[in-house]
Amino acid sequence: MMARKSEGLGERPKKILQFLSEYQDRHGYSPSIREIGKYIGVDSTSLVDYYLNQLNEKGYIERDNRVSRSIRVIKDITNSAVEKLVEKVEQVVSDLISIPLVGRIGASLPIPMPDASVPYFDAYSSVEVARSLLPSREKTSELFALEVDGVSMIDAMVNDGDIVIMKRTSTANNGEMVAVWLEDNNETTLKYFFKENGRVRLQPANPTMQPIYVDNPAQVRIQGKVVMVVRQFNPQ
């Protein structure tokens, strides 16, 4: 089985590049092929030339084969590593999307709906999430975020203070985790949704808590379903 050739530099090209940088800083010109070979412990000038061609092809040096001592370092190992780090950071930042944080949702007993004229969060409150972590089918324009209040969904890995990313919808399938508005009481809650025997069961994911039964399904207004949970870790 053939080993796959590394895309990075080997140890000898790295040593050559380091030697070239240090030599040019001291002398103002590049070392000879034989001086480079002596530094890396290689007698063959053709092998040194091979390594120099590698560095040239990868953009680390420039050289004119017709002129002696014409090698010029244009990118050293340190700069290359920094460039790769910057590129990676830029990719991560470009992948981030901002989702509006619009309020709190009860994950224990239902909590009253907030007064529409007094928002829990200001217009600039949002949660940044990597787009790659969300299901590819979800449209970002349909997403909103809620802060969880309570522990009724802890067995579903949703704790008090966590942020749930929701998709706006007015319908749900059995077993989906949804944010619902209980119209009769003007309250909201986060639970698993089940429609059965002509009524709705809102099931907590906490064995110490009882489900909520709503005899009239029309009184259960689904506001959205959970597509992602953003955990909030308490260092204490």
Helices and strands as residue ranges (DSSP letters): H 11-27, H 33-40, H 45-57, E 61-62, E 72-73, H 77-95, E 96-106, E 111-112, E 126-130, G 131-133, G 140-142, E 143-149, G 154-156, E 163-168, E 177-182, E 187-196, E 199-203, E 212-214, G 217-219, E 220-230
